[in-house]
Amino acid sequence: MKKFSAKSIFISITRKIVAVIIFAQLPAILSAVSFSGYTGVAGYLTNAPDKDGETDLRFPMESFLTGQFEFSNFFIVRGEISFRPENVLETGLLNDTDTIFRINEFSGTFRVSTDYFTHFVAGFMGDYESIGSDVFMQRHFGTKPFTSRLTENWRGLTEPYIYQIRKYGFSYVIQPSRNAAGGVYLYTNTIDGVREYSADMRLAFSSRVFKIDLAGGVGVPLSEIGESSDAIFSIKSVNVHYGTNMLLKPSDAFEIFLQHGIKEITYTKEDTSFDDDDVYLLLEPRIYIFDSSKISLSLYQLPFDTVSHSVFLFGLCGVDVLFSHSRIAFGSHELETGIHVGAAFSNSIVKDFVDFRTMDKTTDYSLSPFLDMQFGRGTLKTAFSLDVKTDYSWKPNLYSKFMLGFKTSF
């Protein structure tokens, strides 16, 4: 006679109840399916130094495609892919070009509402609501994007980020009101051949005057026991990361944006360390004049990966001033135009602060006019940046970036 334990009976009953609920709700779920998407593509003609220091003229491209299916306000499926042709100048538009293809995100989210709370349980692959991105606040609070134009790129919705919540994982978010939420993320990734398990927490709040998204966590790389004499129960180190987006808007004419975090602080038995390139700091006061003109001042220390994918940035540390004017009528289209004026340094303000005696020899001076034009639900964007770099040889080098891109929702 077959015996049944209390645990097996409980699991069997639970499965049957879930199955009954799903099949009972299936007609209603399928009858209310909505779809939305967002896409962008851009090309850059530039001779600015790449990660290897090469300054040859090249034409890389970036593009992404995002889609979201929502089933009766109960289940959401999201996906995003990106394509990055490396240099079209080498092969031409009509020939095969080496291209980086990646699935940025594939996720499924259950949304359950109770009397006082809304619960979100998600499983994901790829990048998911990464720290430093404003995607979390857009999804949960419906806020408009408020990060800096200075760091905009075309690699996906979660760009730019401070730290990627990436690879395989689960998340749980509880939202007690329309303007507050908290969440937990559990995920695993493989970095340099070592499996790392991570746990993050997130708190977010949004109002007309103040918005903040604060997240951080810990990652534990695991290796085989005995692989290293420094390992403690196969734990080689503990990596801490954190990041925040904050917008303070005391009036319609003034606001301050802050984006700050550190990608990885490594704790081992011997010491605590982090790399300069893991530091992310952007402070940006903004002044609005008559709802159509804007002046902003940006002070920044950014990773090379963020700098290299921006049309307006040429150094890791610097200052940028933006003057812009929007709501310009051009036939049936609306224009926004402006200019960035910047000074940047290759030095880091974290460990190797700029030596002011040599500042005039190691500075990038840039001038970057831009133009945005609305086309239906999309925006055509173009910008040209001219950079003069002076070095210790007193011989100035000229670099430039030209960008043409288009983003639209559908």
Residue pairs with C-beta under 8 A, 6 or more apart in sequence:
25 72
25 74
28 72
29 71
29 72
29 74
29 75
30 71
30 72
31 72
32 71
32 72
32 73
33 69
33 70
33 71
33 72
34 69
34 70
35 67
35 68
35 69
35 70
36 67
36 68
36 70
36 409
36 410
37 65
37 66
37 67
37 68
37 409
37 410
38 66
38 157
38 407
38 408
38 409
38 410
39 63
39 64
39 65
39 66
39 407
39 408
39 410
40 62
40 63
40 64
40 154
40 405
40 406
40 407
40 408
41 61
41 62
41 63
41 154
41 405
41 406
42 61
42 62
42 63
42 154
42 381
42 403
42 404
42 405
42 406
43 59
43 60
43 61
43 88
43 403
43 404
43 405
44 59
44 60
44 61
44 62
44 311
44 401
44 402
44 403
45 57
45 58
45 59
45 401
45 402
45 403
46 57
46 58
46 59
46 60
46 399
46 400
46 401
46 402
47 55
47 56
47 57
47 58
47 399
47 400
48 55
48 308
48 314
48 387
48 399
48 400
48 401
49 55
49 399
50 58
50 308
51 304
51 308
55 397
55 399
57 89
58 87
58 89
58 90
59 87
59 88
59 89
60 84
60 85
60 86
60 87
60 88
61 83
61 84
61 85
61 88
62 82
62 83
62 84
62 153
62 154
62 155
62 309
63 82
63 83
63 84
63 154
64 80
64 81
64 82
64 83
64 104
64 154
64 155
64 156
64 157
65 80
65 81
65 82
66 78
66 79
66 80
66 105
66 156
66 157
67 78
67 79
67 80
68 76
68 77
68 78
68 79
69 76
69 77
69 78
70 76
71 77
73 111
74 110
74 111
74 112
75 108
75 109
75 110
75 111
76 108
76 109
76 111
77 107
77 108
77 109
78 105
78 106
78 107
78 108
78 109
79 103
79 105
79 106
79 107
80 103
80 104
80 105
80 106
80 126
80 127
80 156
80 157
81 101
81 102
81 103
81 104
82 100
82 101
82 102
82 104
82 155
82 156
83 99
83 100
83 101
84 99
84 100
84 101
84 155
85 97
85 98
85 99
86 97
86 98
86 99
86 100
87 97
87 98
88 97
90 97
91 97
102 126
103 125
103 126
104 126
104 127
104 155
104 156
104 157
104 158
105 124
105 125
105 126
105 127
105 128
105 156
105 158
106 124
106 125
106 126
107 122
107 123
107 124
107 125
107 126
107 128
108 122
108 123
108 124
109 120
109 121
109 122
110 119
110 120
110 121
110 122
111 118
111 119
111 120
112 118
112 119
112 121
113 119
116 176
117 174
117 175
117 176
118 174
118 175
119 172
119 173
119 174
119 175
120 140
120 171
120 172
120 173
120 174
120 175
120 183
121 170
121 171
121 172
122 128
122 170
122 171
122 172
122 173
123 169
123 170
124 168
124 169
124 170
124 171
124 187
125 167
125 168
126 166
126 167
127 156
127 158
127 161
127 164
127 165
127 166
128 158
128 165
128 166
128 169
128 171
128 185
128 187
129 135
129 136
129 139
129 158
129 165
129 171
129 185
129 202
130 158
130 161
130 162
130 163
130 164
130 165
130 166
131 161
131 162
131 163
131 164
131 165
131 200
131 202
131 215
131 216
131 241
131 242
131 243
131 261
132 160
132 161
132 162
132 163
132 243
132 244
132 245
132 259
132 261
132 280
133 147
133 157
133 158
133 159
133 160
133 161
133 245
134 143
134 145
134 146
134 147
134 213
134 245
135 157
135 158
136 181
136 202
136 204
136 213
137 143
137 204
137 206
137 211
137 213
137 245
138 144
138 145
140 173
140 175
140 181
140 204
141 178
141 179
141 181
141 204
141 206
143 206
143 211
146 211
146 245
146 247
146 257
147 160
147 245
147 257
147 259
148 257
148 259
148 282
148 284
148 298
149 312
149 322
150 282
150 284
150 298
150 300
150 310
150 312
150 313
150 320
150 322
150 340
151 160
151 282
151 302
151 306
151 310
151 313
152 160
152 310
153 159
153 160
153 309
153 310
154 309
154 405
154 407
155 309
158 164
159 309
160 306
160 309
161 243
162 241
162 243
162 259
162 260
162 261
162 262
162 263
162 280
163 241
163 242
163 243
163 261
163 263
163 264
165 185
165 187
165 198
165 200
166 187
166 189
167 187
167 188
167 189
167 190
168 187
168 188
168 189
169 185
169 186
169 187
169 188
169 198
170 185
170 186
170 187
171 183
171 184
171 185
171 186
172 183
172 184
173 181
173 182
173 183
173 184
173 202
174 181
174 182
174 183
175 181
179 205
179 206
179 207
180 204
180 205
180 206
181 202
181 203
181 204
182 201
182 202
182 203
182 204
183 201
183 202
184 199
184 200
184 201
184 202
185 198
185 199
185 200
185 201
185 202
185 217
186 198
186 199
187 197
187 198
187 200
188 195
188 196
188 197
188 198
189 195
189 196
189 198
189 219
190 196
191 221
194 221
194 222
194 223
194 236
195 221
195 222
196 219
196 220
196 221
196 222
196 239
197 219
197 220
197 222
198 217
198 218
198 219
198 220
199 217
199 218
200 215
200 216
200 217
200 218
201 215
201 216
201 217
202 213
202 214
202 215
203 212
203 213
203 214
203 215
204 212
204 213
204 214
205 211
205 212
208 249
209 248
209 249
209 250
210 246
210 247
210 248
210 249
211 245
211 246
211 247
211 249
212 244
212 245
212 246
212 247
213 244
213 245
213 246
214 242
214 243
214 244
215 242
215 243
215 244
216 240
216 241
216 242
216 243
216 261
217 240
217 241
217 242
218 238
218 239
218 240
218 241
219 238
219 239
219 240
219 241
219 264
220 235
220 238
220 239
221 235
221 236
221 237
221 239
222 234
222 235
222 236
223 231
223 234
223 236
224 234
225 231
225 233
225 234
227 234
228 236
230 236
230 268
230 269
230 270
232 269
236 268
237 266
237 267
237 268
238 266
238 267
238 268
239 264
239 265
239 266
239 267
240 262
240 264
240 265
240 267
241 261
241 262
241 263
241 264
241 265
242 261
242 262
243 259
243 260
243 261
243 262
243 280
244 258
244 259
244 260
244 261
245 257
245 258
245 259
246 257
246 258
246 259
247 255
247 256
247 257
247 258
248 255
248 256
248 258
249 255
249 256
252 288
252 291
253 287
253 288
253 289
254 285
254 286
254 287
254 288
255 285
255 286
255 288
256 283
256 284
256 285
256 286
257 282
257 283
257 284
257 285
257 286
258 282
258 283
258 284
259 280
259 281
259 282
260 280
260 281
260 282
260 283
261 280
262 274
262 278
262 279
262 280
263 274
263 278
263 279
263 280
263 303
264 274
264 275
264 278
265 272
265 273
265 274
265 278
266 272
266 273
266 274
276 316
276 348
276 350
276 351
276 352
277 303
277 304
277 316
278 303
279 301
279 303
279 348
279 350
280 301
280 302
280 303
280 306
281 299
281 300
281 301
281 302
282 298
282 299
282 300
282 302
283 298
283 299
283 300
284 296
284 297
284 298
284 299
285 296
285 297
286 294
286 295
286 296
287 294
287 295
287 296
288 294
289 295
291 327
292 325
292 326
292 327
293 323
293 324
293 325
293 326
294 322
294 323
294 324
294 325
294 326
294 338
295 321
295 322
295 323
295 324
296 321
296 322
297 319
297 320
297 321
297 322
298 319
298 320
298 321
298 322
299 318
299 319
300 317
300 318
300 319
300 320
301 316
301 317
301 348
301 349
301 350
302 313
302 316
302 317
303 316
304 316
306 313
307 313
307 314
307 315
307 316
311 368
311 370
311 383
311 385
311 401
311 403
312 320
312 340
312 342
312 366
312 368
312 383
312 385
313 320
313 342
313 344
314 342
314 344
314 364
314 366
314 385
314 387
314 389
314 399
315 344
315 345
315 346
315 363
315 364
316 344
316 345
316 346
316 347
316 348
317 344
317 345
317 346
317 347
317 348
317 349
317 354
318 342
318 343
318 344
318 345
318 364
319 342
319 343
319 344
320 340
320 341
320 342
321 340
321 341
321 342
322 338
322 339
322 340
323 338
323 339
323 341
324 336
324 337
324 338
324 339
325 336
325 337
325 338
326 334
326 335
326 336
327 334
327 336
328 334
328 335
328 336
328 337
329 335
330 373
333 373
333 374
333 375
334 373
334 374
335 371
335 372
335 373
335 374
336 371
336 372
337 369
337 370
337 371
337 372
338 369
338 370
339 367
339 368
339 369
339 370
340 366
340 367
340 368
340 369
340 370
340 385
341 366
341 367
341 368
342 364
342 365
342 366
342 367
342 368
343 363
343 364
343 365
343 366
344 363
344 364
344 366
345 354
345 359
345 362
345 363
345 364
346 362
346 364
347 353
347 354
347 355
347 362
354 362
358 392
360 390
361 390
361 391
361 392
361 394
362 390
362 391
362 392
363 389
363 390
364 387
364 388
364 389
365 387
365 388
365 389
365 390
366 385
366 386
366 387
366 388
367 385
367 386
368 383
368 384
368 385
368 386
369 383
369 384
370 381
370 382
370 383
370 384
371 381
371 382
371 383
372 379
372 380
372 381
372 382
373 379
373 380
374 380
375 406
375 408
376 408
377 408
377 409
377 410
378 406
378 407
378 408
378 409
379 406
379 407
379 408
380 405
380 406
381 403
381 404
381 405
381 406
381 407
382 402
382 403
382 404
382 405
383 401
383 402
383 403
384 400
384 401
384 402
384 403
385 400
385 401
385 402
386 398
386 399
386 400
387 398
387 399
387 400
387 401
388 396
388 397
388 398
389 396
389 397
389 398
389 399
390 396
390 397
391 397
